[in-house]
Amino acid sequence: MEPIGLYVHFPFCAGKCPYCDFYSAAADDAVMDAYADAVIDRIRARQQAGERYDTVYFGGGTPSLLGRRLVRIAEALRDEPIREFTVECNPSRVEDGLFAALRDAGVDRISMGLQSAVDAERRALGRTADAALVRHRVEQAQAAGFRKLSLDLMLGIPGQTADSLQTSLDFCRDAGVTHVSAYLLKIEEGTPFYKMRDRLALPDEDAVCELYLRACEALEDSGFKQYEISNFAKPGFESLHNLKYWDDRPYVGIGPAAHSFVGGKRFFYPRDTQAFLSGAFPVPDGDGGDFAEYAMLRLRLSEGLTEQGTRERFGFSVPQPVYRRAEHIPPRYLSADADGVRLTREGFLVSNAIIAELLADV
Ligand code: SF4
């Protein structure tokens, strides 16, 4: 069996950030101990069925809250042919020596939430660490031997301006990290931000578009090449695990709220930690992997929907109706040629509408 991606969700956070709708809650040591055991059991059962992993991603929630328990879980993956092993770390929740212990356990990539290097913006997002602590964590990770280091940035934060964004972009440039993810703040229903949305000093839509384009340009000027709508990397430091999602490759997700795509089937664990600890099975979520799904995901990548990739995957060319639709979309949003079809940066800003239009006849 070909190796696939492994995602493990850690549904624990010390507090809840007011914009976040990820599945996570506070937990005590006993629950986190039991959770680590349950994850190891699930991994071992899948390994015994012949599954192998070449990329691993521990996300959340706050994986670093589990401390050395992460090392115990990583031990279960020792014999896997891993090419990339990422752990998300919250800068305010990293115990002494954790980076070195993770490195020794085979982890080679750390992803941390910066969101903003402006402390007032960080506080507005409910972040407790200040920018100086984030810088300190980056330096600690570098000292532990991590070269694959990613920072998350947020665009469209209450009160954010072009100048304050520049402070955050300069932070990323100067920190020596090799990857940046820059996400637009979405006000999700059911969050505290949703309830107070009329009182938040949110930049308007045009301002957010300008922030995005500025971030893309500044990151590129600092040597980070954009390879996906929200992701930028120094050459050779693209996230191999996340590329599997956008290339519609198989991955298994373990933990409540984790989704999987294995053997052409999609399935997920319900958002219920107790059920997961009690041995609940994942729930089927239909078939996946057809051309329309592949095209939709590929169009998130700067490389776009390529002729070569499509032929290798499906044995046919990008269907003519896609090119016919592309002729009617302004070039500021999209380009098409003999190699395939790809969105421009401005196209990325309206990607849902462009992709729906392009694939309307597929
Ligand atoms: S730390 Fe991350 S996962 Fe946890 S509440 Fe904040 S944004 Fe959500």
Boltz pocket constraint, residues with backbone or C-beta under 6 A from the ligand:
constraints:
  - pocket:
      binder: B
      contacts: [[A, 12], [A, 13], [A, 15], [A, 16], [A, 17], [A, 20], [A, 21], [A, 22], [A, 24], [A, 60], [A, 61], [A, 62], [A, 90]]
      max_distance: 6.0
